[in-house]
Amino acid sequence: MANIKRFLILYVVGYMIIATGINMIFGPPSMSAEYLAEYKGDHDFYLEATKNSEYKRWKQRPDLIADTDGKLQNYIVFVDEYEAREAFQEEEDRLHIYTLLFEFFNAGMVVVLVGALAKGPVVKLVDGMIASMRETLDETATVCATAAERLDAAEHKIAGLDEDLAGYAELVKERIEHIRRDAALLTGQSLSRFNKEVENRKHNEETKARQQLKEIAVDAAIAQLLEKFKSNGCDEHNQALVAQFVAELEKSS
C-alpha cells in the first residue's frame, strides 16, 4: 500500500511538472495574450462570424446557399481574409502542436498509470489466459491422440474385416463347388437309375414279346398238328392222347 501511495504522489508531481512545462513552452491552449493584444477586435468579429448559424449552413453546403445577403457576405469575406493572415496561421500551428503534445502526454501517462497499478492483475490475467490456452492445447493434443488411436483401431478392424470377407468368399466358393459336385453326382445317379429302368423295361417288353411270339408259334404248331391228325384219320385213342398232349403243352407254355 505504501508503494502505491508513493507512486501516486510521484505520478501527480511528475504530471504537474511536465504539463506546466508544455504550457510554458507551447501554451496557452487558446489564443495567446500577445496575439489578442494586437487582434482582439478582429478575433471577436471572427468568432461572431464563425458561430453565426447562416454562416455555418453556408460553410457546410455553399452550393445550396447561392444568394447571400450583405451581412453573410461580409462574414464570408472577412473570415477568408482573417484566416489568411500569417499571425493567425502561426497561432493555429502553435495550438495544433500544443494539442498533439498534450494528447500524447496524457496517453503516455495513462499507460504508465495502468502499467503500474494494474501490473499485478494484468500479469495474473495474462498468466491465467496462458494457462487456459495451454490446458486447451493439452486437451486438444489428448483428443487428437485419442482420435488417432481410434483411427488406427478402425483401420485394423477394416483390415481384419477384409481378411474375413476374403475367407468367407473362399468358403462360399468351396461350398458352391461341393454343391456342384453333389449335383453332378446326383444327376449321374439319376441318369444311371433312369437308364437302368429303361433297360429293365426294355428287357421286360422283349420278354413279353418273345412270350407272345412263343404262344403264337405254339398255337400255330398245335393247330397244324391237329389238322394233320384229322386229315390222316387217326383213331379216337390217338386223338385223345393228342388232345391231352396239347392241353399239357398249353399249360406248360
Backbone torsions as a table, in degrees:
resi	resn	phi	psi	omega
1	MET	NA	-40.5	179.2
2	ALA	-64.0	-37.9	179.1
3	ASN	-64.2	-41.4	179.0
4	ILE	-64.7	-42.6	178.5
5	LYS	-62.0	-43.1	179.7
6	ARG	-63.9	-41.2	179.8
7	PHE	-64.0	-41.7	-179.4
8	LEU	-63.8	-39.8	178.3
9	ILE	-62.7	-47.6	178.3
10	LEU	-63.2	-36.3	-179.2
11	TYR	-64.3	-45.8	-179.3
12	VAL	-66.0	-43.1	179.6
13	VAL	-62.6	-45.6	179.0
14	GLY	-62.8	-40.0	179.5
15	TYR	-62.1	-45.1	-178.2
16	MET	-64.7	-39.9	-178.5
17	ILE	-66.0	-47.6	-177.4
18	ILE	-67.4	-41.7	179.3
19	ALA	-63.4	-39.6	178.1
20	THR	-64.6	-41.1	178.4
21	GLY	-62.1	-41.8	178.3
22	ILE	-63.8	-43.2	179.1
23	ASN	-63.0	-40.1	-179.2
24	MET	-67.4	-35.6	-176.4
25	ILE	-86.1	-46.7	-173.7
26	PHE	-111.7	-1.7	-176.8
27	GLY	-79.5	178.5	-0.9
28	PRO	-82.0	179.3	-179.1
29	PRO	-76.7	7.2	176.4
30	SER	-134.6	-168.2	-179.6
31	MET	-60.5	137.5	-177.2
32	SER	-69.6	158.7	179.8
33	ALA	-63.1	-36.5	179.6
34	GLU	-63.4	-42.5	-179.5
35	TYR	-66.7	-43.9	-179.3
36	LEU	-67.3	-31.1	178.8
37	ALA	-64.2	-28.4	-178.3
38	GLU	-97.0	-33.6	-172.7
39	TYR	-126.7	29.2	-174.9
40	LYS	-61.9	-44.0	-179.4
41	GLY	-62.9	-45.0	179.1
42	ASP	-65.3	-37.5	-178.2
43	HIS	-69.0	-38.1	177.4
44	ASP	-64.1	-41.3	177.6
45	PHE	-66.0	-34.5	177.5
46	TYR	-63.7	-43.7	178.1
47	LEU	-65.0	-39.8	177.7
48	GLU	-61.8	-40.7	-178.2
49	ALA	-69.7	-45.0	-176.1
50	THR	-71.8	-21.9	178.8
51	LYS	-92.0	-4.4	179.5
52	ASN	-68.1	135.7	-176.4
53	SER	-64.9	-39.8	179.3
54	GLU	-64.5	-40.3	178.9
55	TYR	-65.6	-40.6	179.3
56	LYS	-61.5	-42.5	178.4
57	ARG	-64.6	-39.9	178.3
58	TRP	-65.6	-39.0	-178.7
59	LYS	-64.5	-37.9	-178.5
60	GLN	-74.1	-44.8	-178.4
61	ARG	-134.5	77.9	-177.7
62	PRO	-65.1	-25.8	-178.7
63	ASP	-71.5	-20.9	-179.7
64	LEU	-86.5	-17.9	-179.5
65	ILE	-118.7	78.3	-177.1
66	ALA	-80.2	-40.1	-178.9
67	ASP	-92.9	112.7	-178.3
68	THR	-113.9	147.4	177.4
69	ASP	-80.8	-179.5	-175.8
70	GLY	-66.4	-38.3	-179.1
71	LYS	-66.0	-47.3	179.2
72	LEU	-63.4	-39.1	179.1
73	GLN	-64.6	-38.1	177.0
74	ASN	-63.5	-40.7	176.6
75	TYR	-59.4	-45.3	-176.5
76	ILE	-64.0	-46.5	-178.9
77	VAL	-65.4	-42.4	-177.9
78	PHE	-67.1	-43.9	-179.0
79	VAL	-61.8	-43.6	179.3
80	ASP	-61.3	-43.9	-179.8
81	GLU	-69.0	-37.7	-178.1
82	TYR	-69.1	-43.9	-179.6
83	GLU	-69.4	-17.9	179.0
84	ALA	-84.1	-7.2	179.6
85	ARG	-68.1	142.9	-178.9
86	GLU	-66.3	-38.9	-179.4
87	ALA	-64.8	-40.2	178.5
88	PHE	-65.5	-41.6	-180.0
89	GLN	-65.6	-36.7	176.3
90	GLU	-63.7	-41.5	176.8
91	GLU	-63.3	-40.4	179.0
92	GLU	-64.3	-41.6	177.8
93	ASP	-63.7	-42.3	179.0
94	ARG	-62.7	-43.6	178.7
95	LEU	-64.5	-36.3	178.4
96	HIS	-65.1	-45.8	178.6
97	ILE	-63.7	-42.3	179.1
98	TYR	-59.4	-45.0	-179.3
99	THR	-64.2	-43.9	179.1
100	LEU	-63.1	-43.1	179.8
101	LEU	-61.2	-44.8	-179.4
102	PHE	-67.5	-35.2	177.7
103	GLU	-64.8	-46.9	177.6
104	PHE	-64.5	-41.2	-179.6
105	PHE	-62.9	-47.2	179.0
106	ASN	-62.2	-41.8	179.0
107	ALA	-63.2	-43.0	179.4
108	GLY	-64.0	-40.8	179.6
109	MET	-66.6	-35.9	176.5
110	VAL	-64.2	-42.1	178.7
111	VAL	-62.2	-44.3	178.9
112	VAL	-61.7	-44.7	-179.2
113	LEU	-62.4	-47.3	-179.8
114	VAL	-65.4	-40.8	-179.4
115	GLY	-64.1	-36.2	-178.0
116	ALA	-77.9	-45.8	-175.5
117	LEU	-80.5	-34.1	-175.2
118	ALA	-102.4	14.3	-178.3
119	LYS	-62.3	-48.3	-178.9
120	GLY	-62.8	-54.5	178.8
121	PRO	-59.9	-39.0	-179.7
122	VAL	-66.1	-41.0	178.5
123	VAL	-62.6	-42.9	178.1
124	LYS	-62.7	-41.5	179.0
125	LEU	-62.6	-44.0	179.5
126	VAL	-65.2	-42.3	177.5
127	ASP	-60.8	-42.0	178.0
128	GLY	-62.8	-41.2	178.1
129	MET	-64.3	-40.8	178.6
130	ILE	-64.6	-43.1	178.9
131	ALA	-62.7	-40.8	178.7
132	SER	-63.8	-42.0	178.6
133	MET	-64.2	-41.4	178.2
134	ARG	-63.6	-41.8	178.4
135	GLU	-62.0	-42.1	177.9
136	THR	-62.5	-42.0	178.6
137	LEU	-64.3	-40.7	177.6
138	ASP	-63.1	-44.5	177.9
139	GLU	-61.9	-40.2	178.5
140	THR	-63.7	-42.5	178.3
141	ALA	-63.4	-40.5	177.9
142	THR	-62.9	-44.4	178.8
143	VAL	-62.4	-41.6	178.9
144	CYS	-63.3	-42.5	178.7
145	ALA	-63.1	-43.9	178.2
146	THR	-61.9	-42.1	178.9
147	ALA	-63.8	-38.4	178.7
148	ALA	-65.5	-42.2	177.2
149	GLU	-61.7	-44.0	179.0
150	ARG	-64.0	-37.1	177.9
151	LEU	-65.0	-42.8	176.7
152	ASP	-61.7	-43.2	179.0
153	ALA	-62.3	-41.5	179.4
154	ALA	-64.7	-39.0	178.4
155	GLU	-65.1	-39.8	177.0
156	HIS	-63.6	-42.4	178.5
157	LYS	-62.2	-41.5	179.2
158	ILE	-63.7	-41.4	177.6
159	ALA	-62.4	-44.0	176.6
160	GLY	-63.0	-37.2	178.1
161	LEU	-64.5	-40.0	176.8
162	ASP	-61.7	-41.7	178.7
163	GLU	-64.8	-42.0	178.7
164	ASP	-62.9	-42.2	179.1
165	LEU	-63.2	-38.8	177.3
166	ALA	-63.7	-42.1	177.6
167	GLY	-64.2	-41.9	177.6
168	TYR	-62.8	-40.1	178.6
169	ALA	-62.5	-39.4	178.4
170	GLU	-66.2	-40.9	177.6
171	LEU	-63.7	-40.1	178.1
172	VAL	-62.4	-41.9	177.8
173	LYS	-61.4	-44.7	178.8
174	GLU	-62.8	-41.5	179.5
175	ARG	-63.5	-41.7	177.6
176	ILE	-62.8	-39.3	179.2
177	GLU	-65.3	-41.5	177.5
178	HIS	-61.8	-43.9	179.7
179	ILE	-63.0	-39.1	179.6
180	ARG	-64.8	-43.2	179.2
181	ARG	-65.1	-42.0	178.7
182	ASP	-63.0	-40.0	178.9
183	ALA	-64.8	-41.7	178.4
184	ALA	-63.6	-42.4	179.0
185	LEU	-64.0	-44.0	179.2
186	LEU	-63.4	-39.4	178.2
187	THR	-64.6	-41.2	177.8
188	GLY	-63.6	-42.8	178.6
189	GLN	-64.2	-40.6	179.1
190	SER	-63.0	-42.2	178.1
191	LEU	-64.8	-37.7	179.3
192	SER	-64.5	-45.2	177.9
193	ARG	-62.8	-38.5	-179.9
194	PHE	-64.8	-45.1	179.1
195	ASN	-62.8	-39.0	179.4
196	LYS	-64.7	-42.2	177.6
197	GLU	-63.0	-39.3	177.9
198	VAL	-63.3	-42.7	179.3
199	GLU	-64.2	-43.0	179.5
200	ASN	-62.9	-43.7	179.4
201	ARG	-64.4	-39.8	178.0
202	LYS	-62.7	-42.3	179.7
203	HIS	-64.3	-42.2	179.1
204	ASN	-63.3	-42.3	179.5
205	GLU	-64.3	-40.8	178.4
206	GLU	-64.8	-39.5	178.7
207	THR	-63.1	-44.8	178.1
208	LYS	-61.2	-41.0	-179.8
209	ALA	-64.7	-42.4	178.5
210	ARG	-63.8	-39.3	179.6
211	GLN	-62.6	-44.5	179.5
212	GLN	-64.0	-41.9	177.6
213	LEU	-64.0	-38.3	178.5
214	LYS	-62.8	-43.7	179.4
215	GLU	-63.6	-41.8	179.3
216	ILE	-63.1	-41.5	-179.1
217	ALA	-67.2	-39.9	179.3
218	VAL	-65.2	-44.1	179.5
219	ASP	-60.7	-41.4	179.6
220	ALA	-66.2	-40.0	-179.8
221	ALA	-66.2	-42.1	179.4
222	ILE	-63.4	-42.2	179.9
223	ALA	-62.7	-41.1	179.3
224	GLN	-65.0	-40.0	-179.3
225	LEU	-64.6	-41.3	179.1
226	LEU	-65.2	-41.7	178.5
227	GLU	-62.2	-37.5	-178.4
228	LYS	-67.9	-41.7	178.4
229	PHE	-67.3	-38.1	179.8
230	LYS	-67.1	-38.3	-179.4
231	SER	-72.4	-27.5	-178.7
232	ASN	-85.9	-6.6	177.2
233	GLY	69.1	47.6	179.4
234	CYS	-66.8	156.2	178.5
235	ASP	-76.8	173.0	-175.0
236	GLU	-66.8	-35.8	-179.6
237	HIS	-63.8	-43.2	179.2
238	ASN	-67.2	-37.6	177.9
239	GLN	-62.5	-40.1	178.6
240	ALA	-63.2	-42.1	178.5
241	LEU	-63.4	-41.6	179.3
242	VAL	-64.4	-41.5	-179.6
243	ALA	-64.2	-40.7	178.6
244	GLN	-64.3	-40.9	179.2
245	PHE	-62.1	-44.5	-180.0
246	VAL	-63.6	-38.4	-179.5
247	ALA	-65.8	-44.5	179.4
248	GLU	-65.2	-35.0	179.3
249	LEU	-67.6	-38.5	178.2
250	GLU	-65.8	-39.1	178.5
251	LYS	-63.5	-42.4	-177.3
252	SER	-70.3	-26.2	-179.8
253	SER	-78.1	NA	NA
